[in-house]
Amino acid sequence: MAEAEFARTEASNVAATIMIICEYARKDVDLKMTELRHEFDDVVIEDVHRHIGHRYCLEIFIAEGSGERILGLIGRVRGMRGIQQVKAIFMPL
């Protein structure tokens, strides 16, 4: 389910996939993403980092746990400079 649909449910525990696109040239974003990964390691169970062409990076976080905590992570990512796009998919557990 998409983020807006998830916000209308009463599910407390979820699994989520969070896909993030940022510019490859922004090395500061990579460092901030690592910091967030560690700050939210109670819910982030896996992350993947891949280059897409010569301009973009794709970061994928797989998360499981409190929906509120995962939404907090997404909010922090969206608040970062250098982030081009953030998409999340949720599955109630």
FIFI-653508 format. One record per atom (N, C-alpha, C): residue number from 1; z, x, y; atom name. Coordinates in steps of 0.001 Angstrom, whole numbers. Last residue first. Layout:
PT pos       w       u       v site
PT NUM       Z       X       Y   CA
...
// end
This chain:
PT pos       w       u       v site
PT  93    8998    1656   -5847    N
PT  93    9497    2026   -7184   CA
PT  93   10579    1058   -7636    C
PT  92    5986    1071   -4019    N
PT  92    7404     753   -4257   CA
PT  92    7791    1124   -5686    C
PT  91    3924    3388   -2666    N
PT  91    4073    2590   -3881   CA
PT  91    5551    2312   -4082    C
PT  90    1831    4145     136    N
PT  90    3144    3934    -450   CA
PT  90    3055    3100   -1722    C
PT  89     -11    6510    1967    N
PT  89     -86    5436     976   CA
PT  89    1283    5357     288    C
PT  88   -1047    7633    5175    N
PT  88     -23    7561    4120   CA
PT  88    -276    6332    3241    C
PT  87   -2529   10012    7326    N
PT  87   -2676    8772    6552   CA
PT  87   -1643    8788    5434    C
PT  86   -3224   11511   10360    N
PT  86   -2201   11350    9324   CA
PT  86   -2439    9996    8650    C
PT  85   -5018   13942   12271    N
PT  85   -4970   12647   11608   CA
PT  85   -3883   12648   10529    C
PT  84   -4543   16293   13754    N
PT  84   -5709   15467   14048   CA
PT  84   -5566   14049   13496    C
PT  83   -2039   18119   15297    N
PT  83   -2353   17249   14160   CA
PT  83   -3497   16324   14571    C
PT  82   -1398   19412   17605    N
PT  82   -2357   20054   16727   CA
PT  82   -2714   19244   15498    C
PT  81    2073   18636   17869    N
PT  81     800   18978   18515   CA
PT  81    -101   19669   17514    C
PT  80    3807   16080   16095    N
PT  80    3457   17497   16255   CA
PT  80    2130   17648   16992    C
PT  79    4283   13452   15515    N
PT  79    4739   13950   16804   CA
PT  79    4369   15399   17081    C
PT  78    3501   13154   12903    N
PT  78    2661   12561   13951   CA
PT  78    3040   13060   15341    C
PT  77    5703   14377   11653    N
PT  77    4372   14978   11550   CA
PT  77    3481   14449   12672    C
PT  76    7739   12544   12281    N
PT  76    7832   13931   12757   CA
PT  76    6474   14619   12725    C
PT  75    6801   10281   10907    N
PT  75    6978   10258   12363   CA
PT  75    7045   11649   12960    C
PT  74    6966   11193    8273    N
PT  74    5664   10856    8851   CA
PT  74    5742   10836   10375    C
PT  73    9770   11451    8052    N
PT  73    8900   12614    7894   CA
PT  73    7548   12354    8545    C
PT  72   10493    8751    8331    N
PT  72   10973    9749    9288   CA
PT  72   10126   11010    9251    C
PT  71    9371    7679    6041    N
PT  71    8825    7270    7339   CA
PT  71    9277    8219    8448    C
PT  70   11135    8913    4254    N
PT  70    9721    9282    4232   CA
PT  70    9034    8855    5525    C
PT  69   13510    7554    4920    N
PT  69   13437    9019    5066   CA
PT  69   11979    9487    5104    C
PT  68   12815    4948    4222    N
PT  68   13206    5263    5597   CA
PT  68   13090    6766    5863    C
PT  67   12430    5147    1479    N
PT  67   11309    4817    2351   CA
PT  67   11589    5167    3798    C
PT  66   13808    7657    -477    N
PT  66   14075    6625     518   CA
PT  66   12863    6403    1416    C
PT  65   11401    8861   -2827    N
PT  65   12770    8662   -2369   CA
PT  65   12881    7517   -1387    C
PT  64    8873   11250   -2809    N
PT  64    9550   10213   -3579   CA
PT  64   10970   10102   -3073    C
PT  63    5627   12545   -1917    N
PT  63    7049   12308   -1657   CA
PT  63    7576   11181   -2536    C
PT  62    3353   14962   -1375    N
PT  62    3695   13910   -2322   CA
PT  62    5206   13751   -2218    C
PT  61    1270   15914    1230    N
PT  61    2644   15856     766   CA
PT  61    2744   14705    -234    C
PT  60   -1397   17901    1973    N
PT  60   -1018   16689    1258   CA
PT  60     425   16835     802    C
PT  59   -3471   19044    4467    N
PT  59   -2141   19185    3877   CA
PT  59   -1821   17856    3208    C
PT  58   -6370   20631    5242    N
PT  58   -5834   19392    4696   CA
PT  58   -4505   19727    4035    C
PT  57   -7823   22100    8100    N
PT  57   -6942   22233    6945   CA
PT  57   -6508   20827    6542    C
PT  56  -11046   22939    9581    N
PT  56   -9885   22085    9325   CA
PT  56   -9084   22508    8109    C
PT  55  -13186   24785    9892    N
PT  55  -12495   24252   11056   CA
PT  55  -11176   23540   10760    C
PT  54  -14738   25512    7816    N
PT  54  -14182   26604    8617   CA
PT  54  -13319   26104    9766    C
PT  53  -13969   23391    5035    N
PT  53  -14928   24082    5896   CA
PT  53  -14241   25214    6634    C
PT  52  -10774   22986    4683    N
PT  52  -11960   22136    4607   CA
PT  52  -12970   22731    5576    C
PT  51   -8227   24445    2762    N
PT  51   -9140   24550    3900   CA
PT  51  -10346   23659    3640    C
PT  50   -5165   22986    1675    N
PT  50   -6536   23408    1408   CA
PT  50   -7328   23489    2705    C
PT  49   -2079   22609     199    N
PT  49   -2739   23028    1438   CA
PT  49   -4124   23553    1077    C
PT  48     277   20366   -1055    N
PT  48    -974   21078   -1302   CA
PT  48   -1588   21391      49    C
PT  47    3523   19783   -2367    N
PT  47    2600   19841   -1239   CA
PT  47    1416   20728   -1600    C
PT  46    6069   17709   -3782    N
PT  46    4917   18602   -3951   CA
PT  46    4134   18638   -2657    C
PT  45    8203   16240   -2995    N
PT  45    8274   16831   -4328   CA
PT  45    7105   17773   -4609    C
PT  44   10186   15413    -386    N
PT  44    8882   16015    -670   CA
PT  44    8968   16731   -2016    C
PT  43   12904   14700    -269    N
PT  43   11917   13679    -619   CA
PT  43   10534   14264    -945    C
PT  42   14333   16983     237    N
PT  42   14995   15966    -575   CA
PT  42   14035   14854    -988    C
PT  41   12912   18473    2014    N
PT  41   12719   18774     586   CA
PT  41   13510   17840    -328    C
PT  40   12639   18367    4754    N
PT  40   12533   17117    4005   CA
PT  40   12374   17362    2512    C
PT  39   12802   21000    5563    N
PT  39   13756   20037    6123   CA
PT  39   13790   18743    5309    C
PT  38   10602   22101    4262    N
PT  38   11951   22495    3859   CA
PT  38   13007   21517    4369    C
PT  37    8539   20819    5632    N
PT  37    8599   20746    4154   CA
PT  37   10009   21081    3676    C
PT  36    8984   21675    8227    N
PT  36    9208   20270    7880   CA
PT  36    9358   20092    6377    C
PT  35    8244   24395    7941    N
PT  35    9601   24042    8346   CA
PT  35    9933   22594    7980    C
PT  34    5539   24052    7299    N
PT  34    6441   24705    6337   CA
PT  34    7893   24362    6661    C
PT  33    4647   22942    9690    N
PT  33    4552   22155    8464   CA
PT  33    5472   22737    7386    C
PT  32    5026   25088   11431    N
PT  32    5820   23874   11617   CA
PT  32    5801   22990   10372    C
PT  31    3059   26859   10401    N
PT  31    4475   27240   10405   CA
PT  31    5376   26006   10538    C
PT  30     746   25339   10920    N
PT  30    1071   25752    9554   CA
PT  30    2551   26122    9437    C
PT  29     809   25224   13699    N
PT  29     960   23997   12927   CA
PT  29    1362   24327   11488    C
PT  28     255   27805   14476    N
PT  28    1591   27285   14734   CA
PT  28    1855   26006   13945    C
PT  27   -2437   28115   14011    N
PT  27   -1501   28740   13052   CA
PT  27     -76   28244   13257    C
PT  26   -5070   26513   14526    N
PT  26   -3694   26294   14991   CA
PT  26   -2708   26827   13962    C
PT  25   -7496   26764   13255    N
PT  25   -7149   27768   14263   CA
PT  25   -5699   27643   14740    C
PT  24   -7779   24465   11698    N
PT  24   -7477   25739   11044   CA
PT  24   -6973   26778   12043    C
PT  23   -6382   21420   12730    N
PT  23   -7368   22467   12954   CA
PT  23   -6882   23781   12369    C
PT  22   -5436   19002   10196    N
PT  22   -5189   19778   11412   CA
PT  22   -6261   20854   11535    C
PT  21   -4536   16104    8478    N
PT  21   -5640   16982    8873   CA
PT  21   -5246   17683   10169    C
PT  20   -2665   14926    5775    N
PT  20   -2628   15399    7156   CA
PT  20   -3810   16327    7387    C
PT  19   -1383   12383    3768    N
PT  19   -2489   13311    3994   CA
PT  19   -2576   13629    5480    C
PT  18    1043   11567    1560    N
PT  18     823   11713    2996   CA
PT  18    -249   12783    3184    C
PT  17    2035    9282    -772    N
PT  17    1127   10396    -555   CA
PT  17     825   10420     932    C
PT  16    5105    8218   -2274    N
PT  16    4130    8208   -1185   CA
PT  16    3261    9461   -1223    C
PT  15    7290    5952   -3798    N
PT  15    6508    7170   -3951   CA
PT  15    5446    7085   -2861    C
PT  14   10495    4619   -2777    N
PT  14    9040    4606   -2877   CA
PT  14    8521    5968   -3318    C
PT  13   13203    2441   -2323    N
PT  13   12698    3676   -2921   CA
PT  13   11203    3563   -3151    C
PT  12   13250     -41   -1031    N
PT  12   14038    1062    -493   CA
PT  12   13569    2400   -1042    C
PT  11   11321   -2780      15    N
PT  11   11484   -1682    -945   CA
PT  11   12274    -557    -303    C
PT  10   10692   -4943    1492    N
PT  10   12108   -4600    1437   CA
PT  10   12374   -3473     453    C
PT   9    7827   -4751    3721    N
PT   9    8499   -4985    2444   CA
PT   9    9971   -4619    2539    C
PT   8    6588   -4028    6054    N
PT   8    6964   -5441    5909   CA
PT   8    7685   -5730    4594    C
PT   7    5920   -1386    5751    N
PT   7    6947   -1697    6743   CA
PT   7    7427   -3146    6623    C
PT   6    3743   -1537    4004    N
PT   6    5035   -1069    3506   CA
PT   6    6159   -1465    4455    C
PT   5    1734   -2284    5795    N
PT   5    2133   -3214    4743   CA
PT   5    3503   -2838    4183    C
PT   4    1546      72    7279    N
PT   4    1892   -1183    7949   CA
PT   4    2374   -2223    6945    C
PT   3     782    1963    5251    N
PT   3    2044    2090    5987   CA
PT   3    2472     786    6644    C
PT   2    -597     412    2282    N
PT   2    -677    1175    3524   CA
PT   2     657    1122    4261    C
PT   1       0     840   -1167    N
PT   1       0       0       0   CA
PT   1       0     890    1237    C
// end
